[in-house]
Amino acid sequence: MVILGALVFQLGVPDFNSPRQHYPLPLLIIGGFLVGFGARMANGCISGHGVCGLANLSLRSLVATGAFMVSGMLTVYIVRHVLELTV
């Protein structure tokens, strides 16, 4: 139902969202693998650690959230400034 709602919205307002395109497929595959690997290694995803874990004052979740944030910042830097894939 959510996908259908998004499709109807996109058909009604086609210029609302312009997704990025032309990223190399191997880079997307590697990125997806790293996200899954990182979530498995941290025993949870960023939303689980960031919302539930930090609300429970978990030191482990604080470290995991910090690691997710730093790796996200490094990824943006590498993609935009080193690989120059800005679109």
C-alpha positions as CSV (number, residue, x, y, z in Angstrom):
1,M,0.0,0.0,0.0
2,V,2.9,2.4,0.8
3,I,4.4,1.7,-2.6
4,L,1.1,2.3,-4.4
5,G,0.7,5.6,-2.5
6,A,4.2,6.7,-3.5
7,L,3.5,5.8,-7.1
8,V,0.2,7.8,-7.2
9,F,2.0,10.8,-5.6
10,Q,4.8,10.6,-8.2
11,L,2.3,10.5,-11.0
12,G,0.5,13.4,-9.6
13,V,3.6,15.6,-8.9
14,P,6.3,14.3,-11.2
15,D,8.9,17.0,-10.5
16,F,8.7,16.7,-6.7
17,N,11.4,14.2,-6.3
18,S,14.4,13.9,-8.6
19,P,16.4,10.8,-7.5
20,R,20.2,10.8,-8.2
21,Q,21.1,8.8,-11.2
22,H,24.2,7.5,-13.0
23,Y,26.0,6.0,-10.0
24,P,28.1,3.0,-11.1
25,L,26.3,-0.3,-10.3
26,P,29.4,-1.8,-8.6
27,L,29.5,1.1,-6.2
28,L,25.8,0.6,-5.3
29,I,26.3,-3.1,-4.7
30,I,29.4,-2.5,-2.6
31,G,27.5,0.2,-0.6
32,G,24.5,-2.1,0.0
33,F,26.8,-4.9,1.2
34,L,28.7,-2.5,3.5
35,V,25.4,-1.3,5.0
36,G,24.2,-4.8,5.7
37,F,27.6,-5.9,7.0
38,G,27.8,-2.9,9.3
39,A,24.3,-3.4,10.7
40,R,25.0,-7.0,11.3
41,M,28.4,-6.2,12.9
42,A,26.8,-3.6,15.2
43,N,23.9,-5.9,16.1
44,G,21.4,-3.5,14.8
45,C,20.7,-0.6,12.5
46,I,21.3,3.1,13.1
47,S,17.6,3.7,13.9
48,G,17.6,0.9,16.4
49,H,20.7,2.1,18.2
50,G,20.0,5.8,17.7
51,V,16.4,5.8,19.0
52,C,16.0,2.8,21.3
53,G,19.5,2.2,22.4
54,L,20.3,5.9,23.2
55,A,16.9,6.2,25.0
56,N,18.0,3.3,27.2
57,L,21.4,5.1,27.8
58,S,23.3,2.2,26.3
59,L,27.0,2.9,25.9
60,R,27.1,0.3,23.1
61,S,24.5,2.1,21.2
62,L,26.3,5.4,21.7
63,V,29.5,3.9,20.2
64,A,27.5,2.3,17.3
65,T,25.6,5.5,16.5
66,G,28.9,7.5,16.5
67,A,30.5,4.9,14.2
68,F,27.6,5.0,11.8
69,M,27.7,8.8,11.7
70,V,31.5,9.0,11.1
71,S,31.3,6.3,8.4
72,G,28.5,8.2,6.7
73,M,30.4,11.4,6.7
74,L,33.5,9.7,5.3
75,T,31.4,8.0,2.6
76,V,29.9,11.4,1.5
77,Y,33.4,12.9,1.4
78,I,34.8,10.1,-0.6
79,V,31.9,9.9,-3.1
80,R,31.7,13.7,-3.6
81,H,35.3,14.8,-3.4
82,V,37.5,11.8,-4.1
83,L,35.4,10.0,-6.7
84,E,33.7,13.2,-7.8
85,L,30.3,11.5,-8.3
86,T,28.1,14.6,-7.6
87,V,25.1,14.7,-9.8
